[in-house]
Amino acid sequence: MKYLLILTIFSASLSFSQSIEESELIGLWKVVNIEGTIQIKEDQKGMLDSVMTAFNESTFEFESDKNFTLDIDFIGIEDMMRKVHWEYFPEESLIIIENWNMKDNLMLIKVEKKNDK
């Protein structure tokens, strides 16, 4: 199983020097770390902690036919991620997860290669 480092699920752009080929993304990935910043109200911290825990225990699958599967134990997110696909933009090292029918951006993932991983 491959491992996925989700870097800024809640924050803005980063730039990386190493190019990542789309073929390197295909497969099953386990989340090993989530980093980012977001300002939230004190009463929302519990919900954010629950979401972060769910993502830390999740797996992502990028299929060669562009289908995307997110195995996550969080009902709202799990339901939202049905019938979705992914698209990779190598110039930004950005993966966009979209609904097949509505073309809504559901998730943006910045990727980077560290130690050839």
ABEGO torsion letter per residue (X at the ends): XBBBBBABAABBBBBBABBBBAAAABEBBBBABBBEBBBBBAAAAAAAAAAAAAAAABBBBBBAAGBBBBBBBBAAAAAAABGBBBBBBAAAGBBBBBBAAAGBBABBBBBBBBGGX
